[in-house]
Amino acid sequence: MSIVVTGATGQLGRLVVDALLADPSVPAGSVAAVVRNKEKAADLADRGVELRIADYSRPETLAGAFEAGDRVLLISGSEVGQRVPQHAAVIDAAKAAGVAQLAYTGVLGGPDADFDLAAEHKETEALILASGLPYTFLRNGWYSENYTANLAPVLAHGAVVANAGEGRIASATRADYAAAAAAVLTGPAAEHLGRAYELSGDEAWSLAEYAAEIGARSGREIAYTNVPAEAHLEILTGAGVPEFFAAILVDVDRAIERGALAVRTGDLARLIGRPTTPIGTTVAEALAAAS
């Protein structure tokens, strides 16, 4: 039996592998990484991780990705619009292999999430349920890095621009979510099977508070500029964001304004056994990295 992480060279996948290897009860040889590019994963192999080469978009390559008894983390694909068939291929391969657990990184709210970005996650959860596989749903909230990775234009223009109104965001870091995934893959299976965890940060913050945090830590004047959705769409596309993805971001902001990403259940902190990372800490780290 192995603990298998798909998409293991992605931003979240690498952090999950790191969390697994940091656990003294998990031998490196019991961790397998499903990756498309062997060279890109060479550092994982150097750490003793087994590489299994497969591609979500090529179902035939997934036949050898899993083995009976494996505990598998399906990290959702990054290609919006193509994820349902990609995930379906992974689910089919996992079922054929007879895995003991399929954990899936979905979205906060699960079937009740009412924004466009959630649609493929909801379809994937339905496919997993229909498969009959032993499952764990990790419904991740917003990543703090979704904002802090884009500090350059904020600092350049002195503004955080969005159409989220006064909505609040209970974000956490990728490392927090990765630690939760590692916990459900290494803990007693009976404790996690058939469970859906609503994962989010301990504190919810507004974009006005986020702008103030950046200002306080950078020593610059940073404002939050709330704009109409149509204007935000024009700003994003004008900055080079593809229109289909810009529309998704605008729709997420509408969801934030409705409170969809402010939900706090405490599930994430309970799984990782510590408080989640405050947004101020993530801002400070991002500013230090940018300096």
Secondary structure, DSSP 8 states (H G I E B T S, - for coil): --EEEETTTSHHHHHHHHHHHT-TTS-GGGEEEEES-TGGGHHHHHTT-EEEE-BTTBGGGGGGT--TT-EEEE---S-TTSHHHHHHHHHHHHHHHT-SEEEEEEETTGGG--SGGGHHHHHHHHHHHHHT--EEEEEE--BTHHHHTTHHHHHHHTEEEES-TT-EE--B-HHHHHHHHHHHHHS-HHHHTTEEEEE--SS-EEHHHHHHHHHHHHTS--EEEE--HHHHHHHHHHTT--HHHHHHHHHHHHHHHHTTT----SHHHHHHTS----HHHHHHHHHHHH-
